[in-house]
Amino acid sequence: MTSKTTNKFSPEVRARAVRMVLDHASEHPSRWPVVTSIAAKIGYTPQTLHDWVRKAEIDSGQRAGAPTDMAERLKALERENRELRQANEILRKASAYFAMAELDLRSKP
């Protein structure tokens, strides 16, 4: 599955950055100074790195939330559901159209 934006960093770079944040978190009173420092070093925004850390914590069970694989599966199922609803609506309208056309043909002498 691809995202709408191009990922600038490989999974290895992401994992290393997350590991750096978690390894150095105890050296600061809060996580944000660690995140901003490491984000500046890797050239990405602190918010993005913070999101990576949160996802890693969720995926490892340290934080509540849907793991990445489950979130992706849910997103795919929601998209499939939406597409099926659209297809059903198109079929319903087509069926009604052809039913009306059949009635028109039968009513004409």
C-alpha positions as semicolon CSV with decimal commas, in nm:
position;residue;x (nm);y (nm);z (nm)
1;M;0,000;0,000;0,000
2;T;0,141;0,338;-0,092
3;S;0,081;0,668;0,076
4;K;-0,020;0,989;-0,096
5;T;0,312;1,149;-0,015
6;T;0,655;1,024;-0,104
7;N;0,835;0,877;0,194
8;K;1,175;1,040;0,213
9;F;1,315;0,800;0,469
10;S;1,353;0,425;0,454
11;P;1,206;0,208;0,729
12;E;1,558;0,156;0,860
13;V;1,614;0,532;0,901
14;R;1,277;0,566;1,073
15;A;1,350;0,279;1,308
16;R;1,691;0,423;1,395
17;A;1,547;0,769;1,463
18;V;1,276;0,620;1,685
19;R;1,535;0,412;1,869
20;M;1,746;0,725;1,923
21;V;1,448;0,910;2,072
22;L;1,363;0,622;2,304
23;D;1,728;0,572;2,406
24;H;1,776;0,939;2,497
25;A;1,432;1,009;2,645
26;S;1,554;0,962;3,002
27;E;1,812;1,239;2,958
28;H;1,544;1,510;2,929
29;P;1,247;1,619;3,140
30;S;1,008;1,551;2,850
31;R;1,018;1,376;2,517
32;W;0,974;1,686;2,300
33;P;1,330;1,824;2,342
34;V;1,469;1,485;2,239
35;V;1,237;1,468;1,938
36;T;1,323;1,820;1,820
37;S;1,696;1,758;1,859
38;I;1,696;1,431;1,665
39;A;1,453;1,563;1,402
40;A;1,692;1,850;1,332
41;K;1,976;1,602;1,286
42;I;1,789;1,385;1,036
43;G;1,627;1,677;0,856
44;Y;1,264;1,607;0,927
45;T;0,997;1,786;1,126
46;P;0,967;1,715;1,497
47;Q;0,597;1,635;1,458
48;T;0,670;1,365;1,203
49;L;0,933;1,205;1,424
50;H;0,696;1,228;1,719
51;D;0,432;1,046;1,511
52;W;0,685;0,775;1,422
53;V;0,765;0,725;1,791
54;R;0,396;0,702;1,880
55;K;0,336;0,446;1,605
56;A;0,633;0,241;1,724
57;E;0,497;0,246;2,080
58;I;0,152;0,139;1,962
59;D;0,295;-0,137;1,744
60;S;0,505;-0,269;2,034
61;G;0,209;-0,257;2,276
62;Q;0,356;0,016;2,497
63;R;0,078;0,258;2,405
64;A;-0,292;0,200;2,346
65;G;-0,415;0,216;1,990
66;A;-0,454;0,018;1,671
67;P;-0,125;-0,128;1,546
68;T;-0,014;-0,014;1,201
69;D;-0,104;-0,339;1,028
70;M;-0,454;-0,334;1,178
71;A;-0,502;0,033;1,092
72;E;-0,397;-0,032;0,732
73;R;-0,630;-0,333;0,710
74;L;-0,917;-0,128;0,851
75;K;-0,849;0,150;0,602
76;A;-0,846;-0,101;0,313
77;L;-1,173;-0,256;0,433
78;E;-1,337;0,084;0,466
79;R;-1,229;0,170;0,110
80;E;-1,361;-0,164;-0,019
81;N;-1,689;-0,109;0,166
82;R;-1,723;0,239;0,015
83;E;-1,656;0,103;-0,336
84;L;-1,909;-0,178;-0,290
85;R;-2,173;0,067;-0,170
86;Q;-2,111;0,280;-0,479
87;A;-2,135;-0,026;-0,706
88;N;-2,460;-0,133;-0,536
89;E;-2,605;0,215;-0,584
90;I;-2,513;0,210;-0,954
91;L;-2,669;-0,135;-0,994
92;R;-2,984;-0,028;-0,809
93;K;-3,027;0,274;-1,037
94;A;-2,956;0,069;-1,350
95;S;-3,207;-0,194;-1,242
96;A;-3,473;0,070;-1,183
97;Y;-3,397;0,231;-1,521
98;F;-3,427;-0,098;-1,710
99;A;-3,741;-0,194;-1,520
100;M;-3,901;0,135;-1,625
101;A;-3,789;0,080;-1,985
102;E;-3,945;-0,269;-1,981
103;L;-4,274;-0,127;-1,850
104;D;-4,270;0,139;-2,121
105;L;-4,221;-0,129;-2,390
106;R;-4,507;-0,339;-2,253
107;S;-4,748;-0,045;-2,231
108;K;-4,696;0,055;-2,598
109;P;-4,918;-0,127;-2,852
